[in-house]
Amino acid sequence: MARSNISKSRAQLLAQLENIIGNRCYNGNIQNYGPGGFFEGAGRDFRYPLTMIDQTGEKIKRSYPAATDISPQVLSSGYYAFGANRLHIIQALNEVLDYLEEHNGLKI
């Protein structure tokens, strides 16, 4: 089970890992046109935004840079919104780290 409170150093690691994942989005249906209207190929990489909820209930969206400056409490609310669905990416990454620490001897 993932920790409910995370340290600042662990939060920074989670923010960096999220940034790696969020930068790996690709849409093959986006058409790329360069300067002068020249077609440069189908598909485009993009950064999926991380949505977090602050202490007042306001949404914070972050694409760049990695959310290493966000408090651990706010970062732990981080998710990717897919329409009405959410992927709680920070909680999931924290569970992955917990698993690796418990089963594979990872030391953080």
N, CA, C and O atoms as a printed pandas DataFrame, in Angstrom:
     atom_number atom_name residue_name chain_id  residue_number  x_coord  y_coord  z_coord
0              1         N          MET        A               1    0.842   -1.188    0.000
1              2        CA          MET        A               1    0.000    0.000    0.000
2              3         C          MET        A               1    0.879    1.240    0.000
3              4         O          MET        A               1    1.860    1.308    0.741
4              5         N          ALA        A               2    0.539    2.208   -0.815
5              6        CA          ALA        A               2    1.341    3.419   -0.935
6              7         C          ALA        A               2    1.222    4.284    0.315
7              8         O          ALA        A               2    0.208    4.270    1.013
8              9         N          ARG        A               3    2.269    5.022    0.568
9             10        CA          ARG        A               3    2.298    5.921    1.712
10            11         C          ARG        A               3    1.314    7.069    1.497
11            12         O          ARG        A               3    1.129    7.531    0.371
12            13         N          SER        A               4    0.683    7.528    2.582
13            14        CA          SER        A               4   -0.217    8.669    2.450
14            15         C          SER        A               4    0.556    9.978    2.539
15            16         O          SER        A               4    0.189   10.952    1.881
16            17         N          ASN        A               5    1.626   10.022    3.342
17            18        CA          ASN        A               5    2.477   11.202    3.433
18            19         C          ASN        A               5    3.816   10.874    2.805
19            20         O          ASN        A               5    4.432    9.854    3.115
20            21         N          ILE        A               6    4.256   11.748    1.922
21            22        CA          ILE        A               6    5.529   11.512    1.251
22            23         C          ILE        A               6    6.504   12.633    1.601
23            24         O          ILE        A               6    6.102   13.782    1.781
24            25         N          SER        A               7    7.770   12.294    1.693
25            26        CA          SER        A               7    8.799   13.282    2.013
26            27         C          SER        A               7    9.037   14.188    0.810
27            28         O          SER        A               7    8.635   13.876   -0.311
28            29         N          LYS        A               8    9.694   15.308    1.064
29            30        CA          LYS        A               8   10.000   16.246   -0.012
30            31         C          LYS        A               8   10.920   15.615   -1.053
31            32         O          LYS        A               8   10.726   15.817   -2.252
32            33         N          SER        A               9   11.924   14.848   -0.605
33            34        CA          SER        A               9   12.838   14.220   -1.567
34            35         C          SER        A               9   12.120   13.161   -2.402
35            36         O          SER        A               9   12.380   13.037   -3.599
36            37         N          ARG        A              10   11.221   12.397   -1.780
37            38        CA          ARG        A              10   10.446   11.397   -2.530
38            39         C          ARG        A              10    9.502   12.093   -3.505
39            40         O          ARG        A              10    9.313   11.624   -4.628
40            41         N          ALA        A              11    8.910   13.207   -3.084
41            42        CA          ALA        A              11    8.015   13.968   -3.961
42            43         C          ALA        A              11    8.770   14.475   -5.185
43            44         O          ALA        A              11    8.232   14.461   -6.292
44            45         N          GLN        A              12   10.006   14.921   -4.997
45            46        CA          GLN        A              12   10.794   15.388   -6.140
46            47         C          GLN        A              12   11.095   14.241   -7.109
47            48         O          GLN        A              12   11.057   14.424   -8.326
48            49         N          LEU        A              13   11.391   13.068   -6.565
49            50        CA          LEU        A              13   11.604   11.893   -7.416
50            51         C          LEU        A              13   10.326   11.548   -8.173
51            52         O          LEU        A              13   10.372   11.281   -9.374
52            53         N          LEU        A              14    9.197   11.551   -7.490
53            54        CA          LEU        A              14    7.916   11.258   -8.148
54            55         C          LEU        A              14    7.614   12.278   -9.245
55            56         O          LEU        A              14    7.114   11.912  -10.309
56            57         N          ALA        A              15    7.913   13.552   -8.995
57            58        CA          ALA        A              15    7.689   14.593  -10.006
58            59         C          ALA        A              15    8.559   14.355  -11.236
59            60         O          ALA        A              15    8.104   14.542  -12.364
60            61         N          GLN        A              16    9.797   13.947  -11.025
61            62        CA          GLN        A              16   10.682   13.668  -12.159
62            63         C          GLN        A              16   10.205   12.453  -12.952
63            64         O          GLN        A              16   10.222   12.465  -14.183
64            65         N          LEU        A              17    9.781   11.408  -12.245
65            66        CA          LEU        A              17    9.266   10.210  -12.932
66            67         C          LEU        A              17    8.003   10.535  -13.713
67            68         O          LEU        A              17    7.833   10.077  -14.843
68            69         N          GLU        A              18    7.115   11.325  -13.113
69            70        CA          GLU        A              18    5.882   11.733  -13.815
70            71         C          GLU        A              18    6.231   12.511  -15.063
71            72         O          GLU        A              18    5.606   12.323  -16.107
72            73         N          ASN        A              19    7.229   13.389  -14.972
73            74        CA          ASN        A              19    7.625   14.198  -16.113
74            75         C          ASN        A              19    8.101   13.318  -17.272
75            76         O          ASN        A              19    7.802   13.603  -18.432
76            77         N          ILE        A              20    8.831   12.263  -16.962
77            78        CA          ILE        A              20    9.291   11.329  -17.997
78            79         C          ILE        A              20    8.087   10.683  -18.691
79            80         O          ILE        A              20    8.036   10.616  -19.920
80            81         N          ILE        A              21    7.130   10.213  -17.905
81            82        CA          ILE        A              21    5.948    9.562  -18.473
82            83         C          ILE        A              21    5.105   10.552  -19.268
83            84         O          ILE        A              21    4.688   10.260  -20.389
84            85         N          GLY        A              22    4.853   11.725  -18.686
85            86        CA          GLY        A              22    4.024   12.725  -19.352
86            87         C          GLY        A              22    4.591   13.214  -20.666
87            88         O          GLY        A              22    3.844   13.682  -21.526
88            89         N          ASN        A              23    5.903   13.115  -20.837
89            90        CA          ASN        A              23    6.549   13.540  -22.079
90            91         C          ASN        A              23    6.513   12.471  -23.169
91            92         O          ASN        A              23    7.058   12.688  -24.250
92            93         N          ARG        A              24    5.895   11.344  -22.916
93            94        CA          ARG        A              24    5.903   10.238  -23.877
94            95         C          ARG        A              24    4.563   10.046  -24.582
95            96         O          ARG        A              24    4.238    8.936  -25.003
96            97         N          CYS        A              25    3.790   11.113  -24.712
97            98        CA          CYS        A              25    2.503   11.026  -25.418
98            99         C          CYS        A              25    2.722   11.293  -26.907
99           100         O          CYS        A              25    3.586   12.078  -27.297
100          101         N          TYR        A              26    1.927   10.626  -27.713
101          102        CA          TYR        A              26    2.053   10.744  -29.161
102          103         C          TYR        A              26    0.675   10.595  -29.785
103          104         O          TYR        A              26   -0.110    9.740  -29.375
104          105         N          ASN        A              27    0.386   11.423  -30.773
105          106        CA          ASN        A              27   -0.866   11.324  -31.512
106          107         C          ASN        A              27   -0.521   11.234  -32.991
107          108         O          ASN        A              27   -0.054   12.207  -33.583
108          109         N          GLY        A              28   -0.750   10.077  -33.585
109          110        CA          GLY        A              28   -0.447    9.845  -34.995
110          111         C          GLY        A              28   -1.383   10.546  -35.952
111          112         O          GLY        A              28   -1.113   10.592  -37.152
112          113         N          ASN        A              29   -2.485   11.099  -35.447
113          114        CA          ASN        A              29   -3.444   11.772  -36.315
114          115         C          ASN        A              29   -3.201   13.271  -36.446
115          116         O          ASN        A              29   -3.864   13.932  -37.245
116          117         N          ILE        A              30   -2.272   13.813  -35.682
117          118        CA          ILE        A              30   -1.970   15.242  -35.788
118          119         C          ILE        A              30   -1.099   15.452  -37.014
119          120         O          ILE        A              30   -0.087   14.772  -37.186
120          121         N          GLN        A              31   -1.485   16.382  -37.857
121          122        CA          GLN        A              31   -0.725   16.690  -39.061
122          123         C          GLN        A              31    0.223   17.839  -38.766
123          124         O          GLN        A              31   -0.202   18.875  -38.255
124          125         N          ASN        A              32    1.494   17.672  -39.080
125          126        CA          ASN        A              32    2.515   18.686  -38.821
126          127         C          ASN        A              32    2.840   19.444  -40.099
127          128         O          ASN        A              32    3.227   18.861  -41.112
128          129         N          TYR        A              33    2.675   20.747  -40.024
129          130        CA          TYR        A              33    3.045   21.617  -41.130
130          131         C          TYR        A              33    4.071   22.617  -40.621
131          132         O          TYR        A              33    3.850   23.291  -39.615
132          133         N          GLY        A              34    5.175   22.707  -41.312
133          134        CA          GLY        A              34    6.251   23.597  -40.904
134          135         C          GLY        A              34    6.125   24.959  -41.553
135          136         O          GLY        A              34    5.075   25.290  -42.104
136          137         N          PRO        A              35    7.195   25.762  -41.495
137          138        CA          PRO        A              35    7.202   27.095  -42.092
138          139         C          PRO        A              35    6.873   27.031  -43.581
139          140         O          PRO        A              35    7.354   26.149  -44.294
140          141         N          GLY        A              36    6.072   27.947  -44.032
141          142        CA          GLY        A              36    5.702   27.982  -45.443
142          143         C          GLY        A              36    4.654   26.950  -45.808
143          144         O          GLY        A              36    4.349   26.778  -46.988
144          145         N          GLY        A              37    4.088   26.252  -44.817
145          146        CA          GLY        A              37    3.036   25.285  -45.075
146          147         C          GLY        A              37    3.521   23.940  -45.579
147          148         O          GLY        A              37    2.720   23.157  -46.088
148          149         N          PHE        A              38    4.809   23.647  -45.454
149          150        CA          PHE        A              38    5.336   22.363  -45.908
150          151         C          PHE        A              38    4.962   21.259  -44.921
151          152         O          PHE        A              38    5.141   21.399  -43.712
152          153         N          PHE        A              39    4.446   20.176  -45.457
153          154        CA          PHE        A              39    4.055   19.030  -44.639
154          155         C          PHE        A              39    5.304   18.323  -44.121
155          156         O          PHE        A              39    6.179   17.949  -44.902
156          157         N          GLU        A              40    5.388   18.141  -42.803
157          158        CA          GLU        A              40    6.551   17.512  -42.191
158          159         C          GLU        A              40    6.248   16.140  -41.621
159          160         O          GLU        A              40    7.061   15.593  -40.876
160          161         N          GLY        A              41    5.103   15.574  -41.951
161          162        CA          GLY        A              41    4.796   14.227  -41.512
162          163         C          GLY        A              41    3.631   14.153  -40.552
163          164         O          GLY        A              41    3.260   15.134  -39.907
164          165         N          ALA        A              42    3.072   12.976  -40.477
165          166        CA          ALA        A              42    1.942   12.743  -39.582
166          167         C          ALA        A              42    2.459   12.398  -38.196
167          168         O          ALA        A              42    3.521   11.796  -38.035
168          169         N          GLY        A              43    1.699   12.787  -37.228
169          170        CA          GLY        A              43    2.019   12.433  -35.848
170          171         C          GLY        A              43    2.825   13.498  -35.146
171          172         O          GLY        A              43    3.627   14.212  -35.748
172          173         N          ARG        A              44    2.585   13.581  -33.851
173          174        CA          ARG        A              44    3.302   14.570  -33.068
174          175         C          ARG        A              44    3.388   14.113  -31.621
175          176         O          ARG        A              44    2.416   13.612  -31.056
176          177         N          ASP        A              45    4.564   14.293  -31.028
177          178        CA          ASP        A              45    4.750   14.068  -29.596
178          179         C          ASP        A              45    4.239   15.295  -28.860
179          180         O          ASP        A              45    4.310   16.408  -29.383
180          181         N          PHE        A              46    3.730   15.102  -27.661
181          182        CA          PHE        A              46    3.304   16.226  -26.850
182          183         C          PHE        A              46    3.385   15.852  -25.383
183          184         O          PHE        A              46    3.495   14.674  -25.044
184          185         N          ARG        A              47    3.333   16.832  -24.524
185          186        CA          ARG        A              47    3.417   16.645  -23.080
186          187         C          ARG        A              47    2.004   16.595  -22.526
187          188         O          ARG        A              47    1.236   17.542  -22.692
188          189         N          TYR        A              48    1.653   15.486  -21.864
189          190        CA          TYR        A              48    0.336   15.383  -21.252
190          191         C          TYR        A              48    0.347   16.176  -19.945
191          192         O          TYR        A              48    1.253   15.992  -19.132
192          193         N          PRO        A              49   -0.623   17.041  -19.723
193          194        CA          PRO        A              49   -0.599   17.879  -18.519
194          195         C          PRO        A              49   -0.958   17.110  -17.246
195          196         O          PRO        A              49   -1.842   16.253  -17.244
196          197         N          LEU        A              50   -0.257   17.436  -16.178
197          198        CA          LEU        A              50   -0.542   16.904  -14.854
198          199         C          LEU        A              50   -1.494   17.885  -14.175
199          200         O          LEU        A              50   -1.217   19.084  -14.126
200          201         N          THR        A              51   -2.601   17.388  -13.658
201          202        CA          THR        A              51   -3.549   18.220  -12.913
202          203         C          THR        A              51   -3.410   17.897  -11.436
203          204         O          THR        A              51   -3.393   16.731  -11.042
204          205         N          MET        A              52   -3.310   18.953  -10.616
205          206        CA          MET        A              52   -3.219   18.794   -9.165
206          207         C          MET        A              52   -4.268   19.690   -8.518
207          208         O          MET        A              52   -4.733   20.655   -9.123
208          209         N          ILE        A              53   -4.629   19.364   -7.296
209          210        CA          ILE        A              53   -5.603   20.149   -6.542
210          211         C          ILE        A              53   -4.880   20.760   -5.345
211          212         O          ILE        A              53   -4.286   20.043   -4.540
212          213         N          ASP        A              54   -4.934   22.104   -5.230
213          214        CA          ASP        A              54   -4.254   22.737   -4.098
214          215         C          ASP        A              54   -5.130   22.722   -2.843
215          216         O          ASP        A              54   -6.224   22.158   -2.849
216          217         N          GLN        A              55   -4.641   23.344   -1.769
217          218        CA          GLN        A              55   -5.333   23.311   -0.483
218          219         C          GLN        A              55   -6.689   24.016   -0.514
219          220         O          GLN        A              55   -7.552   23.735    0.317
220          221         N          THR        A              56   -6.882   24.930   -1.468
221          222        CA          THR        A              56   -8.163   25.643   -1.570
222          223         C          THR        A              56   -9.139   24.957   -2.517
223          224         O          THR        A              56  -10.264   25.423   -2.699
224          225         N          GLY        A              57   -8.711   23.855   -3.119
225          226        CA          GLY        A              57   -9.571   23.136   -4.053
226          227         C          GLY        A              57   -9.410   23.576   -5.498
227          228         O          GLY        A              57  -10.114   23.076   -6.376
228          229         N          GLU        A              58   -8.495   24.505   -5.762
229          230        CA          GLU        A              58   -8.241   24.982   -7.116
230          231         C          GLU        A              58   -7.382   23.984   -7.886
231          232         O          GLU        A              58   -6.478   23.365   -7.326
232          233         N          LYS        A              59   -7.675   23.838   -9.172
233          234        CA          LYS        A              59   -6.875   22.963  -10.033
234          235         C          LYS        A              59   -5.630   23.695  -10.496
235          236         O          LYS        A              59   -5.681   24.866  -10.871
236          237         N          ILE        A              60   -4.519   22.989  -10.464
237          238        CA          ILE        A              60   -3.249   23.479  -11.002
238          239         C          ILE        A              60   -2.875   22.526  -12.119
239          240         O          ILE        A              60   -2.779   21.318  -11.901
240          241         N          LYS        A              61   -2.661   23.062  -13.326
241          242        CA          LYS        A              61   -2.221   22.217  -14.443
242          243         C          LYS        A              61   -0.762   22.535  -14.725
243          244         O          LYS        A              61   -0.359   23.698  -14.770
244          245         N          ARG        A              62    0.020   21.482  -14.913
245          246        CA          ARG        A              62    1.450   21.657  -15.144
246          247         C          ARG        A              62    1.857   20.784  -16.307
247          248         O          ARG        A              62    1.613   19.577  -16.318
248          249         N          SER        A              63    2.485   21.415  -17.289
249          250        CA          SER        A              63    3.106   20.667  -18.373
250          251         C          SER        A              63    4.617   20.771  -18.279
251          252         O          SER        A              63    5.321   19.766  -18.373
252          253         N          TYR        A              64    5.112   21.982  -18.095
253          254        CA          TYR        A              64    6.550   22.234  -17.957
254          255         C          TYR        A              64    6.750   23.236  -16.849
255          256         O          TYR        A              64    5.882   24.090  -16.669
256          257         N          PRO        A              65    7.781   23.197  -16.127
257          258        CA          PRO        A              65    8.732   22.099  -15.974
258          259         C          PRO        A              65    8.155   21.020  -15.070
259          260         O          PRO        A              65    6.983   21.080  -14.699
260          261         N          ALA        A              66    8.970   20.036  -14.714
261          262        CA          ALA        A              66    8.523   19.002  -13.768
262          263         C          ALA        A              66    8.062   19.693  -12.486
263          264         O          ALA        A              66    8.581   20.750  -12.129
264          265         N          ALA        A              67    7.097   19.105  -11.802
265          266        CA          ALA        A              67    6.470   19.727  -10.631
266          267         C          ALA        A              67    7.296   19.556   -9.360
267          268         O          ALA        A              67    6.744   19.274   -8.297
268          269         N          THR        A              68    8.615   19.726   -9.461
269          270        CA          THR        A              68    9.489   19.535   -8.304
270          271         C          THR        A              68    9.353   20.653   -7.278
271          272         O          THR        A              68    9.804   20.500   -6.143
272          273         N          ASP        A              69    8.743   21.767   -7.651
273          274        CA          ASP        A              69    8.559   22.885   -6.732
274          275         C          ASP        A              69    7.214   22.844   -6.007
275          276         O          ASP        A              69    6.918   23.736   -5.212
276          277         N          ILE        A              70    6.412   21.843   -6.264
277          278        CA          ILE        A              70    5.087   21.701   -5.665
278          279         C          ILE        A              70    5.210   20.945   -4.345
279          280         O          ILE        A              70    6.019   20.024   -4.233
280          281         N          SER        A              71    4.415   21.325   -3.347
281          282        CA          SER        A              71    4.477   20.637   -2.053
282          283         C          SER        A              71    4.078   19.173   -2.214
283          284         O          SER        A              71    3.282   18.843   -3.092
284          285         N          PRO        A              72    4.622   18.294   -1.375
285          286        CA          PRO        A              72    4.269   16.870   -1.467
286          287         C          PRO        A              72    2.760   16.619   -1.340
287          288         O          PRO        A              72    2.225   15.727   -1.997
288          289         N          GLN        A              73    2.086   17.390   -0.512
289          290        CA          GLN        A              73    0.642   17.199   -0.330
290          291         C          GLN        A              73   -0.133   17.511   -1.606
291          292         O          GLN        A              73   -1.039   16.768   -1.982
292          293         N          VAL        A              74    0.224   18.611   -2.272
293          294        CA          VAL        A              74   -0.458   18.973   -3.522
294          295         C          VAL        A              74   -0.049   18.017   -4.637
295          296         O          VAL        A              74   -0.894   17.572   -5.414
296          297         N          LEU        A              75    1.236   17.700   -4.720
297          298        CA          LEU        A              75    1.706   16.773   -5.757
298          299         C          LEU        A              75    1.005   15.432   -5.658
299          300         O          LEU        A              75    0.684   14.826   -6.681
300          301         N          SER        A              76    0.761   14.956   -4.442
301          302        CA          SER        A              76    0.144   13.634   -4.275
302          303         C          SER        A              76   -1.271   13.569   -4.847
303          304         O          SER        A              76   -1.816   12.478   -5.018
304          305         N          SER        A              77   -1.871   14.717   -5.144
305          306        CA          SER        A              77   -3.199   14.727   -5.776
306          307         C          SER        A              77   -3.105   14.664   -7.301
307          308         O          SER        A              77   -4.131   14.662   -7.982
308          309         N          GLY        A              78   -1.879   14.613   -7.845
309          310        CA          GLY        A              78   -1.671   14.707   -9.283
310          311         C          GLY        A              78   -2.282   13.568  -10.083
311          312         O          GLY        A              78   -2.151   12.395   -9.734
312          313         N          TYR        A              79   -2.952   13.946  -11.167
313          314        CA          TYR        A              79   -3.594   12.958  -12.045
314          315         C          TYR        A              79   -3.581   13.440  -13.485
315          316         O          TYR        A              79   -3.376   14.622  -13.759
316          317         N          TYR        A              80   -3.806   12.494  -14.409
317          318        CA          TYR        A              80   -4.040   12.804  -15.809
318          319         C          TYR        A              80   -5.545   12.672  -16.032
319          320         O          TYR        A              80   -6.153   11.676  -15.639
320          321         N          ALA        A              81   -6.135   13.672  -16.657
321          322        CA          ALA        A              81   -7.568   13.639  -16.952
322          323         C          ALA        A              81   -7.772   13.131  -18.378
323          324         O          ALA        A              81   -7.233   13.692  -19.332
324          325         N          PHE        A              82   -8.555   12.067  -18.506
325          326        CA          PHE        A              82   -8.928   11.504  -19.810
326          327         C          PHE        A              82  -10.435   11.613  -19.926
327          328         O          PHE        A              82  -11.143   10.648  -19.639
328          329         N          GLY        A              83  -10.941   12.759  -20.336
329          330        CA          GLY        A              83  -12.381   12.968  -20.349
330          331         C          GLY        A              83  -12.903   12.903  -18.927
331          332         O          GLY        A              83  -12.444   13.648  -18.062
332          333         N          ALA        A              84  -13.861   12.017  -18.677
333          334        CA          ALA        A              84  -14.415   11.860  -17.336
334          335         C          ALA        A              84  -13.551   10.957  -16.462
335          336         O          ALA        A              84  -13.816   10.823  -15.267
336          337         N          ASN        A              85  -12.533   10.341  -17.032
337          338        CA          ASN        A              85  -11.681    9.409  -16.294
338          339         C          ASN        A              85  -10.420   10.096  -15.794
339          340         O          ASN        A              85   -9.991   11.113  -16.339
340          341         N          ARG        A              86   -9.832    9.523  -14.748
341          342        CA          ARG        A              86   -8.588   10.038  -14.197
342          343         C          ARG        A              86   -7.607    8.890  -13.972
343          344         O          ARG        A              86   -7.988    7.800  -13.547
344          345         N          LEU        A              87   -6.355    9.158  -14.262
345          346        CA          LEU        A              87   -5.278    8.245  -13.916
346          347         C          LEU        A              87   -4.462    8.954  -12.839
347          348         O          LEU        A              87   -3.794    9.948  -13.120
348          349         N          HIS        A              88   -4.515    8.450  -11.616
349          350        CA          HIS        A              88   -3.794    9.053  -10.493
350          351         C          HIS        A              88   -2.326    8.639  -10.578
351          352         O          HIS        A              88   -1.873    7.722   -9.893
352          353         N          ILE        A              89   -1.598    9.351  -11.448
353          354        CA          ILE        A              89   -0.240    8.975  -11.814
354          355         C          ILE        A              89    0.733    9.063  -10.638
355          356         O          ILE        A              89    1.606    8.206  -10.508
356          357         N          ILE        A              90    0.607   10.064   -9.790
357          358        CA          ILE        A              90    1.539   10.206   -8.665
358          359         C          ILE        A              90    1.322    9.080   -7.665
359          360         O          ILE        A              90    2.291    8.498   -7.177
360          361         N          GLN        A              91    0.081    8.764   -7.353
361          362        CA          GLN        A              91   -0.198    7.651   -6.444
362          363         C          GLN        A              91    0.306    6.342   -7.030
363          364         O          GLN        A              91    0.862    5.509   -6.313
364          365         N          ALA        A              92    0.113    6.157   -8.334
365          366        CA          ALA        A              92    0.560    4.925   -8.984
366          367         C          ALA        A              92    2.085    4.812   -8.950
367          368         O          ALA        A              92    2.620    3.745   -8.651
368          369         N          LEU        A              93    2.780    5.899   -9.251
369          370        CA          LEU        A              93    4.243    5.861   -9.202
370          371         C          LEU        A              93    4.745    5.616   -7.786
371          372         O          LEU        A              93    5.739    4.916   -7.592
372          373         N          ASN        A              94    4.071    6.181   -6.805
373          374        CA          ASN        A              94    4.448    5.958   -5.412
374          375         C          ASN        A              94    4.276    4.479   -5.048
375          376         O          ASN        A              94    5.109    3.920   -4.335
376          377         N          GLU        A              95    3.216    3.851   -5.525
377          378        CA          GLU        A              95    3.010    2.420   -5.287
378          379         C          GLU        A              95    4.092    1.589   -5.975
379          380         O          GLU        A              95    4.542    0.583   -5.427
380          381         N          VAL        A              96    4.509    2.001   -7.163
381          382        CA          VAL        A              96    5.588    1.300   -7.861
382          383         C          VAL        A              96    6.875    1.397   -7.045
383          384         O          VAL        A              96    7.580    0.400   -6.886
384          385         N          LEU        A              97    7.190    2.583   -6.529
385          386        CA          LEU        A              97    8.388    2.737   -5.695
386          387         C          LEU        A              97    8.284    1.879   -4.437
387          388         O          LEU        A              97    9.255    1.229   -4.048
388          389         N          ASP        A              98    7.098    1.873   -3.791
389          390        CA          ASP        A              98    6.899    1.026   -2.608
390          391         C          ASP        A              98    7.152   -0.445   -2.942
391          392         O          ASP        A              98    7.811   -1.159   -2.187
392          393         N          TYR        A              99    6.625   -0.881   -4.071
393          394        CA          TYR        A              99    6.797   -2.273   -4.494
394          395         C          TYR        A              99    8.277   -2.597   -4.709
395          396         O          TYR        A              99    8.773   -3.624   -4.245
396          397         N          LEU        A             100    8.971   -1.710   -5.415
397          398        CA          LEU        A             100   10.388   -1.938   -5.687
398          399         C          LEU        A             100   11.210   -1.927   -4.404
399          400         O          LEU        A             100   12.168   -2.690   -4.280
400          401         N          GLU        A             101   10.854   -1.083   -3.461
401          402        CA          GLU        A             101   11.549   -1.059   -2.175
402          403         C          GLU        A             101   11.326   -2.363   -1.410
403          404         O          GLU        A             101   12.258   -2.918   -0.828
404          405         N          GLU        A             102   10.097   -2.838   -1.419
405          406        CA          GLU        A             102    9.743   -4.035   -0.650
406          407         C          GLU        A             102   10.247   -5.324   -1.289
407          408         O          GLU        A             102   10.733   -6.216   -0.593
408          409         N          HIS        A             103   10.133   -5.423   -2.599
409          410        CA          HIS        A             103   10.413   -6.698   -3.282
410          411         C          HIS        A             103   11.751   -6.760   -4.007
411          412         O          HIS        A             103   12.229   -7.849   -4.321
412          413         N          ASN        A             104   12.360   -5.612   -4.277
413          414        CA          ASN        A             104   13.588   -5.624   -5.063
414          415         C          ASN        A             104   14.739   -4.904   -4.387
415          416         O          ASN        A             104   15.789   -4.690   -4.991
416          417         N          GLY        A             105   14.539   -4.534   -3.137
417          418        CA          GLY        A             105   15.626   -3.927   -2.386
418          419         C          GLY        A             105   16.009   -2.521   -2.805
419          420         O          GLY        A             105   17.109   -2.064   -2.495
420          421         N          LEU        A             106   15.117   -1.824   -3.507
421          422        CA          LEU        A             106   15.415   -0.456   -3.897
422          423         C          LEU        A             106   15.582    0.411   -2.653
423          424         O          LEU        A             106   14.768    0.343   -1.732
424          425         N          LYS        A             107   16.617    1.212   -2.626
425          426        CA          LYS        A             107   16.880    2.141   -1.530
426          427         C          LYS        A             107   16.771    3.563   -2.057
427          428         O          LYS        A             107   17.495    3.952   -2.973
428          429         N          ILE        A             108   15.874    4.327   -1.482
429          430        CA          ILE        A             108   15.691    5.726   -1.902
430          431         C          ILE        A             108   16.080    6.630   -0.747
431          432         O          ILE        A             108   16.007    7.853   -0.868
